[in-house]
Amino acid sequence: MKKSKKEVVEAVAAAGAGASVGGAGGATAGVLELAAQGVLTGLSASVVIGAGVAVGGLIGYSVYRLLKKRK
């Protein structure tokens, strides 16, 4: 595998890991409990979870770039 492709794979893996963590954070028991009680709709809970995924992916990629830059 070429070096450039290896870097792309590493960046995607870092962003994917961050998105997974962000999704789990966005889907906390509190958000899901509020949705179950009817305080939040399913759509608004989905928006919160999606925002967690997006932010987590960005943070994961940013940390990857920061660590890559230090090497």
N, C-alpha and C positions, 0 to 999 in steps of 0.2 A: 504494500500500500504506500502511495506517495505521501510525503510529509504533509502536503496541503490537505489531502483528504483525511489524514489522521487527525489533523487539527479540527477539521469540520466535525468529525465524528465525536471528538472529545467535547466540543462546544455544544453539540446537540445533546449529548449525554448529560452534561452539567445543567443545561436548561430543562431537560426532561426531569431530572431529579428534583430541581427546584420547583417545577410545576407540580410534581407529585406531593411534595411537602406543602406547597401553597394550597393545593386542593384539599388536602386533609385538614389544614388549618381553617380554610373557608367553610368546611363541612363539620364544624365543631358541633358538639351535642347541643349547645345553646341555640344555634341557628336552626338546626333540625327540630328541636323541641318547640321553638316559637312557630315554626311552620306547621307542626302537628297540632298546635293549639289554635291555629287560625289567625294568629297575630300577624304572621307573614304569609304571603301567598307562596305557592310553589315557584312562581316566576321570580319573585324577589329573592327567595332563597337561592335559586339558580344563579342569579346575578351576583350575589355575595360569593358563592362558591367559585364562579367563573373569574371574578376579580381576584380571588385568592390564588387561583391557578396562574393568572397573568402576572401578578406581582411576584409570586414565587419563581416563575420562569425567568423573569428579568433579574431578580436577585441572584439566582443560580448562575446565570450567564455572566453577570457582573463580577461575582466572586471568581469565576473561572478566568475571566480576562485579567483581573487584578493579580491572581496567582501566576498566570502565564507571563505577565509583564515583569514580575519580580525575578523570574529565572534568568 
